[in-house]
Amino acid sequence: MEKFIDHCCEKCFNSEEKRCDVFVECCLEGPLCHESEPCKKAREAIVEKYSHSSAFREH
């Protein structure tokens, strides 16, 4: 996984044909659809890499 929108693993089903309703939340806080410490660590690394602003996670 190198980009924010990349699947974390084969369990991620988000696609053009079947959109995940919580994809953005999953990318920021996930994974939400399955338990996986490696996926969680990978997501955290992506968020850290691209969150250059302190307001990145604020709504």
Predicted model as a PDB file, atoms N, CA, C, CB and O in Angstrom, pLDDT in the B-factor column:
MODEL        1                                                                  
ATOM      1  N   MET A   1       0.853  -1.166   0.000  1.00 79.00           N  
ATOM      2  CA  MET A   1       0.000   0.000   0.000  1.00 79.00           C  
ATOM      3  C   MET A   1       0.901   1.232   0.000  1.00 79.00           C  
ATOM      4  CB  MET A   1      -0.972  -0.004   1.224  1.00 79.00           C  
ATOM      5  O   MET A   1       1.723   1.423   0.896  1.00 79.00           O  
ATOM      6  N   GLU A   2       0.726   2.055  -1.022  1.00 81.00           N  
ATOM      7  CA  GLU A   2       1.555   3.247  -1.129  1.00 81.00           C  
ATOM      8  C   GLU A   2       0.751   4.533  -1.196  1.00 81.00           C  
ATOM      9  CB  GLU A   2       2.427   3.148  -2.333  1.00 81.00           C  
ATOM     10  O   GLU A   2       1.272   5.610  -0.906  1.00 81.00           O  
ATOM     11  N   LYS A   3      -0.518   4.426  -1.576  1.00 81.00           N  
ATOM     12  CA  LYS A   3      -1.374   5.597  -1.691  1.00 81.00           C  
ATOM     13  C   LYS A   3      -2.517   5.504  -0.701  1.00 81.00           C  
ATOM     14  CB  LYS A   3      -1.911   5.741  -3.118  1.00 81.00           C  
ATOM     15  O   LYS A   3      -2.884   4.416  -0.259  1.00 81.00           O  
ATOM     16  N   PHE A   4      -3.073   6.647  -0.360  1.00 78.00           N  
ATOM     17  CA  PHE A   4      -4.193   6.718   0.574  1.00 78.00           C  
ATOM     18  C   PHE A   4      -5.358   5.843   0.121  1.00 78.00           C  
ATOM     19  CB  PHE A   4      -4.656   8.161   0.730  1.00 78.00           C  
ATOM     20  O   PHE A   4      -6.026   5.228   0.953  1.00 78.00           O  
ATOM     21  N   ILE A   5      -5.610   5.778  -1.180  1.00 82.00           N  
ATOM     22  CA  ILE A   5      -6.777   5.052  -1.683  1.00 82.00           C  
ATOM     23  C   ILE A   5      -6.500   3.583  -2.002  1.00 82.00           C  
ATOM     24  CB  ILE A   5      -7.296   5.732  -2.911  1.00 82.00           C  
ATOM     25  O   ILE A   5      -7.407   2.869  -2.429  1.00 82.00           O  
ATOM     26  N   ASP A   6      -5.285   3.127  -1.807  1.00 87.00           N  
ATOM     27  CA  ASP A   6      -4.961   1.717  -2.067  1.00 87.00           C  
ATOM     28  C   ASP A   6      -5.648   0.801  -1.057  1.00 87.00           C  
ATOM     29  CB  ASP A   6      -3.438   1.498  -2.023  1.00 87.00           C  
ATOM     30  O   ASP A   6      -5.876   1.180   0.092  1.00 87.00           O  
ATOM     31  N   HIS A   7      -5.967  -0.395  -1.500  1.00 87.00           N  
ATOM     32  CA  HIS A   7      -6.513  -1.411  -0.593  1.00 87.00           C  
ATOM     33  C   HIS A   7      -5.437  -1.801   0.414  1.00 87.00           C  
ATOM     34  CB  HIS A   7      -7.015  -2.667  -1.384  1.00 87.00           C  
ATOM     35  O   HIS A   7      -4.254  -1.862   0.079  1.00 87.00           O  
ATOM     36  N   CYS A   8      -5.852  -2.062   1.643  1.00 89.00           N  
ATOM     37  CA  CYS A   8      -4.881  -2.480   2.659  1.00 89.00           C  
ATOM     38  C   CYS A   8      -4.509  -3.947   2.494  1.00 89.00           C  
ATOM     39  CB  CYS A   8      -5.439  -2.237   4.066  1.00 89.00           C  
ATOM     40  O   CYS A   8      -3.401  -4.357   2.839  1.00 89.00           O  
ATOM     41  N   CYS A   9      -5.446  -4.739   1.963  1.00 91.00           N  
ATOM     42  CA  CYS A   9      -5.213  -6.160   1.722  1.00 91.00           C  
ATOM     43  C   CYS A   9      -6.331  -6.698   0.839  1.00 91.00           C  
ATOM     44  CB  CYS A   9      -5.132  -6.953   3.062  1.00 91.00           C  
ATOM     45  O   CYS A   9      -7.169  -5.931   0.366  1.00 91.00           O  
ATOM     46  N   GLU A  10      -6.350  -7.991   0.616  1.00 90.00           N  
ATOM     47  CA  GLU A  10      -7.369  -8.585  -0.248  1.00 90.00           C  
ATOM     48  C   GLU A  10      -8.771  -8.542   0.365  1.00 90.00           C  
ATOM     49  CB  GLU A  10      -7.000 -10.015  -0.560  1.00 90.00           C  
ATOM     50  O   GLU A  10      -9.757  -8.760  -0.339  1.00 90.00           O  
ATOM     51  N   LYS A  11      -8.868  -8.264   1.661  1.00 90.00           N  
ATOM     52  CA  LYS A  11     -10.182  -8.179   2.307  1.00 90.00           C  
ATOM     53  C   LYS A  11     -10.889  -6.853   2.013  1.00 90.00           C  
ATOM     54  CB  LYS A  11     -10.034  -8.358   3.813  1.00 90.00           C  
ATOM     55  O   LYS A  11     -12.100  -6.741   2.207  1.00 90.00           O  
ATOM     56  N   CYS A  12     -10.159  -5.872   1.558  1.00 89.00           N  
ATOM     57  CA  CYS A  12     -10.763  -4.587   1.201  1.00 89.00           C  
ATOM     58  C   CYS A  12     -11.493  -4.762  -0.126  1.00 89.00           C  
ATOM     59  CB  CYS A  12      -9.682  -3.448   1.108  1.00 89.00           C  
ATOM     60  O   CYS A  12     -10.902  -5.190  -1.117  1.00 89.00           O  
ATOM     61  N   PHE A  13     -12.788  -4.424  -0.138  1.00 87.00           N  
ATOM     62  CA  PHE A  13     -13.598  -4.667  -1.330  1.00 87.00           C  
ATOM     63  C   PHE A  13     -13.968  -3.396  -2.094  1.00 87.00           C  
ATOM     64  CB  PHE A  13     -14.850  -5.389  -0.941  1.00 87.00           C  
ATOM     65  O   PHE A  13     -14.659  -3.483  -3.109  1.00 87.00           O  
ATOM     66  N   ASN A  14     -13.537  -2.233  -1.647  1.00 88.00           N  
ATOM     67  CA  ASN A  14     -13.923  -0.999  -2.317  1.00 88.00           C  
ATOM     68  C   ASN A  14     -13.484  -1.032  -3.783  1.00 88.00           C  
ATOM     69  CB  ASN A  14     -13.312   0.221  -1.596  1.00 88.00           C  
ATOM     70  O   ASN A  14     -12.324  -1.306  -4.088  1.00 88.00           O  
ATOM     71  N   SER A  15     -14.420  -0.752  -4.675  1.00 86.00           N  
ATOM     72  CA  SER A  15     -14.135  -0.756  -6.108  1.00 86.00           C  
ATOM     73  C   SER A  15     -15.180   0.086  -6.824  1.00 86.00           C  
ATOM     74  CB  SER A  15     -14.113  -2.205  -6.672  1.00 86.00           C  
ATOM     75  O   SER A  15     -16.130   0.563  -6.204  1.00 86.00           O  
ATOM     76  N   GLU A  16     -15.004   0.268  -8.122  1.00 87.00           N  
ATOM     77  CA  GLU A  16     -15.991   1.001  -8.934  1.00 87.00           C  
ATOM     78  C   GLU A  16     -17.342   0.296  -8.876  1.00 87.00           C  
ATOM     79  CB  GLU A  16     -15.513   1.126 -10.409  1.00 87.00           C  
ATOM     80  O   GLU A  16     -18.386   0.949  -8.851  1.00 87.00           O  
ATOM     81  N   GLU A  17     -17.325  -1.019  -8.854  1.00 91.00           N  
ATOM     82  CA  GLU A  17     -18.561  -1.806  -8.869  1.00 91.00           C  
ATOM     83  C   GLU A  17     -19.246  -1.851  -7.504  1.00 91.00           C  
ATOM     84  CB  GLU A  17     -18.265  -3.218  -9.335  1.00 91.00           C  
ATOM     85  O   GLU A  17     -20.474  -1.906  -7.425  1.00 91.00           O  
ATOM     86  N   LYS A  18     -18.459  -1.828  -6.436  1.00 90.00           N  
ATOM     87  CA  LYS A  18     -19.022  -1.952  -5.087  1.00 90.00           C  
ATOM     88  C   LYS A  18     -18.304  -0.974  -4.167  1.00 90.00           C  
ATOM     89  CB  LYS A  18     -18.894  -3.417  -4.548  1.00 90.00           C  
ATOM     90  O   LYS A  18     -17.235  -1.274  -3.636  1.00 90.00           O  
ATOM     91  N   ARG A  19     -18.891   0.173  -3.990  1.00 90.00           N  
ATOM     92  CA  ARG A  19     -18.295   1.218  -3.155  1.00 90.00           C  
ATOM     93  C   ARG A  19     -18.494   0.919  -1.674  1.00 90.00           C  
ATOM     94  CB  ARG A  19     -18.896   2.583  -3.499  1.00 90.00           C  
ATOM     95  O   ARG A  19     -19.553   0.452  -1.255  1.00 90.00           O  
ATOM     96  N   CYS A  20     -17.474   1.194  -0.906  1.00 90.00           N  
ATOM     97  CA  CYS A  20     -17.550   1.081   0.552  1.00 90.00           C  
ATOM     98  C   CYS A  20     -18.115   2.395   1.097  1.00 90.00           C  
ATOM     99  CB  CYS A  20     -16.135   0.763   1.180  1.00 90.00           C  
ATOM    100  O   CYS A  20     -17.602   3.467   0.779  1.00 90.00           O  
ATOM    101  N   ASP A  21     -19.157   2.318   1.908  1.00 92.00           N  
ATOM    102  CA  ASP A  21     -19.799   3.515   2.449  1.00 92.00           C  
ATOM    103  C   ASP A  21     -18.927   4.268   3.448  1.00 92.00           C  
ATOM    104  CB  ASP A  21     -21.095   3.140   3.107  1.00 92.00           C  
ATOM    105  O   ASP A  21     -19.151   5.453   3.691  1.00 92.00           O  
ATOM    106  N   VAL A  22     -17.949   3.604   4.021  1.00 92.00           N  
ATOM    107  CA  VAL A  22     -17.090   4.228   5.040  1.00 92.00           C  
ATOM    108  C   VAL A  22     -15.628   4.211   4.616  1.00 92.00           C  
ATOM    109  CB  VAL A  22     -17.248   3.513   6.388  1.00 92.00           C  
ATOM    110  O   VAL A  22     -14.738   4.123   5.461  1.00 92.00           O  
ATOM    111  N   PHE A  23     -15.375   4.293   3.310  1.00 89.00           N  
ATOM    112  CA  PHE A  23     -14.019   4.154   2.803  1.00 89.00           C  
ATOM    113  C   PHE A  23     -13.065   5.205   3.369  1.00 89.00           C  
ATOM    114  CB  PHE A  23     -14.029   4.235   1.300  1.00 89.00           C  
ATOM    115  O   PHE A  23     -11.957   4.862   3.782  1.00 89.00           O  
ATOM    116  N   VAL A  24     -13.465   6.467   3.398  1.00 88.00           N  
ATOM    117  CA  VAL A  24     -12.574   7.516   3.905  1.00 88.00           C  
ATOM    118  C   VAL A  24     -12.303   7.297   5.390  1.00 88.00           C  
ATOM    119  CB  VAL A  24     -13.187   8.921   3.669  1.00 88.00           C  
ATOM    120  O   VAL A  24     -11.159   7.395   5.834  1.00 88.00           O  
ATOM    121  N   GLU A  25     -13.347   7.003   6.155  1.00 91.00           N  
ATOM    122  CA  GLU A  25     -13.162   6.727   7.582  1.00 91.00           C  
ATOM    123  C   GLU A  25     -12.261   5.516   7.788  1.00 91.00           C  
ATOM    124  CB  GLU A  25     -14.518   6.499   8.267  1.00 91.00           C  
ATOM    125  O   GLU A  25     -11.424   5.495   8.691  1.00 91.00           O  
ATOM    126  N   CYS A  26     -12.441   4.522   6.950  1.00 90.00           N  
ATOM    127  CA  CYS A  26     -11.614   3.320   7.041  1.00 90.00           C  
ATOM    128  C   CYS A  26     -10.149   3.647   6.759  1.00 90.00           C  
ATOM    129  CB  CYS A  26     -12.116   2.247   6.062  1.00 90.00           C  
ATOM    130  O   CYS A  26      -9.249   3.139   7.427  1.00 90.00           O  
ATOM    131  N   CYS A  27      -9.927   4.495   5.767  1.00 88.00           N  
ATOM    132  CA  CYS A  27      -8.551   4.887   5.440  1.00 88.00           C  
ATOM    133  C   CYS A  27      -7.900   5.658   6.577  1.00 88.00           C  
ATOM    134  CB  CYS A  27      -8.528   5.729   4.170  1.00 88.00           C  
ATOM    135  O   CYS A  27      -6.695   5.539   6.800  1.00 88.00           O  
ATOM    136  N   LEU A  28      -8.686   6.445   7.295  1.00 88.00           N  
ATOM    137  CA  LEU A  28      -8.148   7.251   8.389  1.00 88.00           C  
ATOM    138  C   LEU A  28      -8.057   6.495   9.709  1.00 88.00           C  
ATOM    139  CB  LEU A  28      -8.994   8.472   8.577  1.00 88.00           C  
ATOM    140  O   LEU A  28      -7.142   6.733  10.497  1.00 88.00           O  
ATOM    141  N   GLU A  29      -8.995   5.590   9.954  1.00 88.00           N  
ATOM    142  CA  GLU A  29      -9.099   4.951  11.270  1.00 88.00           C  
ATOM    143  C   GLU A  29      -9.052   3.433  11.216  1.00 88.00           C  
ATOM    144  CB  GLU A  29     -10.367   5.376  11.938  1.00 88.00           C  
ATOM    145  O   GLU A  29      -9.091   2.779  12.258  1.00 88.00           O  
ATOM    146  N   GLY A  30      -8.973   2.882  10.063  1.00 86.00           N  
ATOM    147  CA  GLY A  30      -9.221   1.469   9.853  1.00 86.00           C  
ATOM    148  C   GLY A  30      -8.056   0.539  10.033  1.00 86.00           C  
ATOM    149  O   GLY A  30      -6.983   0.885  10.526  1.00 86.00           O  
ATOM    150  N   PRO A  31      -8.337  -0.645   9.608  1.00 92.00           N  
ATOM    151  CA  PRO A  31      -9.498  -1.045   8.835  1.00 92.00           C  
ATOM    152  C   PRO A  31     -10.741  -1.182   9.708  1.00 92.00           C  
ATOM    153  CB  PRO A  31      -9.220  -2.350   8.121  1.00 92.00           C  
ATOM    154  O   PRO A  31     -10.647  -1.528  10.886  1.00 92.00           O  
ATOM    155  N   LEU A  32     -11.897  -0.909   9.128  1.00 91.00           N  
ATOM    156  CA  LEU A  32     -13.154  -0.995   9.858  1.00 91.00           C  
ATOM    157  C   LEU A  32     -13.921  -2.273   9.557  1.00 91.00           C  
ATOM    158  CB  LEU A  32     -14.011   0.194   9.539  1.00 91.00           C  
ATOM    159  O   LEU A  32     -14.762  -2.686  10.355  1.00 91.00           O  
ATOM    160  N   CYS A  33     -13.650  -2.904   8.424  1.00 87.00           N  
ATOM    161  CA  CYS A  33     -14.420  -4.087   8.037  1.00 87.00           C  
ATOM    162  C   CYS A  33     -13.775  -5.396   8.486  1.00 87.00           C  
ATOM    163  CB  CYS A  33     -14.600  -4.107   6.543  1.00 87.00           C  
ATOM    164  O   CYS A  33     -14.387  -6.458   8.376  1.00 87.00           O  
ATOM    165  N   HIS A  34     -12.537  -5.324   8.995  1.00 91.00           N  
ATOM    166  CA  HIS A  34     -11.878  -6.532   9.491  1.00 91.00           C  
ATOM    167  C   HIS A  34     -10.788  -6.137  10.495  1.00 91.00           C  
ATOM    168  CB  HIS A  34     -11.273  -7.361   8.312  1.00 91.00           C  
ATOM    169  O   HIS A  34     -10.316  -5.000  10.507  1.00 91.00           O  
ATOM    170  N   GLU A  35     -10.410  -7.085  11.318  1.00 92.00           N  
ATOM    171  CA  GLU A  35      -9.354  -6.877  12.304  1.00 92.00           C  
ATOM    172  C   GLU A  35      -8.024  -7.275  11.693  1.00 92.00           C  
ATOM    173  CB  GLU A  35      -9.628  -7.684  13.599  1.00 92.00           C  
ATOM    174  O   GLU A  35      -7.857  -8.403  11.229  1.00 92.00           O  
ATOM    175  N   SER A  36      -7.068  -6.337  11.695  1.00 94.00           N  
ATOM    176  CA  SER A  36      -5.740  -6.661  11.183  1.00 94.00           C  
ATOM    177  C   SER A  36      -4.743  -5.622  11.671  1.00 94.00           C  
ATOM    178  CB  SER A  36      -5.743  -6.733   9.636  1.00 94.00           C  
ATOM    179  O   SER A  36      -4.797  -4.459  11.269  1.00 94.00           O  
ATOM    180  N   GLU A  37      -3.851  -6.041  12.523  1.00 95.00           N  
ATOM    181  CA  GLU A  37      -2.823  -5.124  13.022  1.00 95.00           C  
ATOM    182  C   GLU A  37      -1.892  -4.650  11.898  1.00 95.00           C  
ATOM    183  CB  GLU A  37      -2.003  -5.805  14.127  1.00 95.00           C  
ATOM    184  O   GLU A  37      -1.552  -3.467  11.859  1.00 95.00           O  
ATOM    185  N   PRO A  38      -1.470  -5.530  10.984  1.00 95.00           N  
ATOM    186  CA  PRO A  38      -0.634  -5.049   9.874  1.00 95.00           C  
ATOM    187  C   PRO A  38      -1.350  -4.005   9.004  1.00 95.00           C  
ATOM    188  CB  PRO A  38      -0.205  -6.227   9.005  1.00 95.00           C  
ATOM    189  O   PRO A  38      -0.733  -3.028   8.580  1.00 95.00           O  
ATOM    190  N   CYS A  39      -2.626  -4.205   8.741  1.00 93.00           N  
ATOM    191  CA  CYS A  39      -3.381  -3.226   7.948  1.00 93.00           C  
ATOM    192  C   CYS A  39      -3.507  -1.910   8.709  1.00 93.00           C  
ATOM    193  CB  CYS A  39      -4.783  -3.774   7.593  1.00 93.00           C  
ATOM    194  O   CYS A  39      -3.374  -0.837   8.120  1.00 93.00           O  
ATOM    195  N   LYS A  40      -3.761  -1.987  10.005  1.00 94.00           N  
ATOM    196  CA  LYS A  40      -3.874  -0.778  10.825  1.00 94.00           C  
ATOM    197  C   LYS A  40      -2.552   0.000  10.804  1.00 94.00           C  
ATOM    198  CB  LYS A  40      -4.267  -1.142  12.286  1.00 94.00           C  
ATOM    199  O   LYS A  40      -2.553   1.219  10.635  1.00 94.00           O  
ATOM    200  N   LYS A  41      -1.446  -0.693  10.972  1.00 94.00           N  
ATOM    201  CA  LYS A  41      -0.128  -0.045  10.948  1.00 94.00           C  
ATOM    202  C   LYS A  41       0.154   0.582   9.585  1.00 94.00           C  
ATOM    203  CB  LYS A  41       0.974  -1.057  11.297  1.00 94.00           C  
ATOM    204  O   LYS A  41       0.703   1.680   9.503  1.00 94.00           O  
ATOM    205  N   ALA A  42      -0.223  -0.118   8.519  1.00 92.00           N  
ATOM    206  CA  ALA A  42      -0.014   0.409   7.167  1.00 92.00           C  
ATOM    207  C   ALA A  42      -0.848   1.660   6.947  1.00 92.00           C  
ATOM    208  CB  ALA A  42      -0.363  -0.651   6.109  1.00 92.00           C  
ATOM    209  O   ALA A  42      -0.361   2.628   6.363  1.00 92.00           O  
ATOM    210  N   ARG A  43      -2.095   1.659   7.404  1.00 90.00           N  
ATOM    211  CA  ARG A  43      -2.959   2.844   7.289  1.00 90.00           C  
ATOM    212  C   ARG A  43      -2.365   4.008   8.081  1.00 90.00           C  
ATOM    213  CB  ARG A  43      -4.396   2.528   7.792  1.00 90.00           C  
ATOM    214  O   ARG A  43      -2.330   5.138   7.594  1.00 90.00           O  
ATOM    215  N   GLU A  44      -1.902   3.736   9.286  1.00 91.00           N  
ATOM    216  CA  GLU A  44      -1.300   4.789  10.111  1.00 91.00           C  
ATOM    217  C   GLU A  44      -0.086   5.394   9.414  1.00 91.00           C  
ATOM    218  CB  GLU A  44      -0.895   4.231  11.489  1.00 91.00           C  
ATOM    219  O   GLU A  44       0.121   6.606   9.468  1.00 91.00           O  
ATOM    220  N   ALA A  45       0.710   4.565   8.766  1.00 90.00           N  
ATOM    221  CA  ALA A  45       1.896   5.050   8.055  1.00 90.00           C  
ATOM    222  C   ALA A  45       1.508   5.942   6.885  1.00 90.00           C  
ATOM    223  CB  ALA A  45       2.740   3.873   7.558  1.00 90.00           C  
ATOM    224  O   ALA A  45       2.149   6.966   6.648  1.00 90.00           O  
ATOM    225  N   ILE A  46       0.467   5.566   6.152  1.00 86.00           N  
ATOM    226  CA  ILE A  46      -0.006   6.378   5.026  1.00 86.00           C  
ATOM    227  C   ILE A  46      -0.526   7.719   5.527  1.00 86.00           C  
ATOM    228  CB  ILE A  46      -1.112   5.636   4.238  1.00 86.00           C  
ATOM    229  O   ILE A  46      -0.201   8.759   4.955  1.00 86.00           O  
ATOM    230  N   VAL A  47      -1.323   7.709   6.581  1.00 85.00           N  
ATOM    231  CA  VAL A  47      -1.860   8.952   7.142  1.00 85.00           C  
ATOM    232  C   VAL A  47      -0.714   9.844   7.609  1.00 85.00           C  
ATOM    233  CB  VAL A  47      -2.830   8.656   8.317  1.00 85.00           C  
ATOM    234  O   VAL A  47      -0.720  11.048   7.353  1.00 85.00           O  
ATOM    235  N   GLU A  48       0.255   9.267   8.283  1.00 85.00           N  
ATOM    236  CA  GLU A  48       1.414  10.035   8.757  1.00 85.00           C  
ATOM    237  C   GLU A  48       2.190  10.641   7.578  1.00 85.00           C  
ATOM    238  CB  GLU A  48       2.348   9.134   9.601  1.00 85.00           C  
ATOM    239  O   GLU A  48       2.631  11.789   7.642  1.00 85.00           O  
ATOM    240  N   LYS A  49       2.345   9.883   6.539  1.00 82.00           N  
ATOM    241  CA  LYS A  49       3.094  10.332   5.372  1.00 82.00           C  
ATOM    242  C   LYS A  49       2.431  11.519   4.680  1.00 82.00           C  
ATOM    243  CB  LYS A  49       3.251   9.192   4.390  1.00 82.00           C  
ATOM    244  O   LYS A  49       3.117  12.428   4.213  1.00 82.00           O  
ATOM    245  N   TYR A  50       1.097  11.516   4.613  1.00 78.00           N  
ATOM    246  CA  TYR A  50       0.389  12.534   3.846  1.00 78.00           C  
ATOM    247  C   TYR A  50      -0.273  13.618   4.690  1.00 78.00           C  
ATOM    248  CB  TYR A  50      -0.641  11.883   3.009  1.00 78.00           C  
ATOM    249  O   TYR A  50      -0.812  14.575   4.136  1.00 78.00           O  
ATOM    250  N   SER A  51      -0.247  13.495   5.986  1.00 78.00           N  
ATOM    251  CA  SER A  51      -0.902  14.501   6.833  1.00 78.00           C  
ATOM    252  C   SER A  51       0.096  15.593   7.221  1.00 78.00           C  
ATOM    253  CB  SER A  51      -1.501  13.842   8.106  1.00 78.00           C  
ATOM    254  O   SER A  51       0.641  15.590   8.325  1.00 78.00           O  
ATOM    255  N   HIS A  52       0.321  16.508   6.312  1.00 73.00           N  
ATOM    256  CA  HIS A  52       1.285  17.579   6.532  1.00 73.00           C  
ATOM    257  C   HIS A  52       0.712  18.724   7.355  1.00 73.00           C  
ATOM    258  CB  HIS A  52       1.776  18.104   5.212  1.00 73.00           C  
ATOM    259  O   HIS A  52       1.457  19.572   7.847  1.00 73.00           O  
ATOM    260  N   SER A  53      -0.597  18.751   7.502  1.00 63.00           N  
ATOM    261  CA  SER A  53      -1.260  19.824   8.220  1.00 63.00           C  
ATOM    262  C   SER A  53      -1.837  19.294   9.521  1.00 63.00           C  
ATOM    263  CB  SER A  53      -2.359  20.458   7.359  1.00 63.00           C  
ATOM    264  O   SER A  53      -2.321  18.163   9.567  1.00 63.00           O  
ATOM    265  N   SER A  54      -1.794  20.091  10.576  1.00 63.00           N  
ATOM    266  CA  SER A  54      -2.399  19.679  11.849  1.00 63.00           C  
ATOM    267  C   SER A  54      -3.909  19.590  11.738  1.00 63.00           C  
ATOM    268  CB  SER A  54      -2.020  20.653  12.964  1.00 63.00           C  
ATOM    269  O   SER A  54      -4.544  18.933  12.563  1.00 63.00           O  
ATOM    270  N   ALA A  55      -4.507  20.238  10.730  1.00 62.00           N  
ATOM    271  CA  ALA A  55      -5.945  20.214  10.520  1.00 62.00           C  
ATOM    272  C   ALA A  55      -6.376  19.061   9.629  1.00 62.00           C  
ATOM    273  CB  ALA A  55      -6.401  21.516   9.922  1.00 62.00           C  
ATOM    274  O   ALA A  55      -7.553  18.968   9.283  1.00 62.00           O  
ATOM    275  N   PHE A  56      -5.467  18.191   9.252  1.00 60.00           N  
ATOM    276  CA  PHE A  56      -5.754  17.086   8.331  1.00 60.00           C  
ATOM    277  C   PHE A  56      -6.941  16.247   8.775  1.00 60.00           C  
ATOM    278  CB  PHE A  56      -4.539  16.202   8.190  1.00 60.00           C  
ATOM    279  O   PHE A  56      -7.760  15.856   7.943  1.00 60.00           O  
ATOM    280  N   ARG A  57      -7.051  15.960  10.069  1.00 60.00           N  
ATOM    281  CA  ARG A  57      -8.113  15.077  10.574  1.00 60.00           C  
ATOM    282  C   ARG A  57      -9.276  15.833  11.154  1.00 60.00           C  
ATOM    283  CB  ARG A  57      -7.566  14.149  11.613  1.00 60.00           C  
ATOM    284  O   ARG A  57     -10.241  15.205  11.591  1.00 60.00           O  
ATOM    285  N   GLU A  58      -9.240  17.143  11.183  1.00 59.00           N  
ATOM    286  CA  GLU A  58     -10.331  17.931  11.737  1.00 59.00           C  
ATOM    287  C   GLU A  58     -11.452  18.092  10.718  1.00 59.00           C  
ATOM    288  CB  GLU A  58      -9.824  19.301  12.191  1.00 59.00           C  
ATOM    289  O   GLU A  58     -11.206  18.124   9.512  1.00 59.00           O  
ATOM    290  N   HIS A  59     -12.666  18.193  11.202  1.00 47.00           N  
ATOM    291  CA  HIS A  59     -13.821  18.359  10.308  1.00 47.00           C  
ATOM    292  C   HIS A  59     -14.234  19.799  10.257  1.00 47.00           C  
ATOM    293  CB  HIS A  59     -14.998  17.494  10.755  1.00 47.00           C  
ATOM    294  O   HIS A  59     -15.188  20.143   9.559  1.00 47.00           O  
TER     295      HIS A  59                                                      
ENDMDL                                                                          
END                                                                             
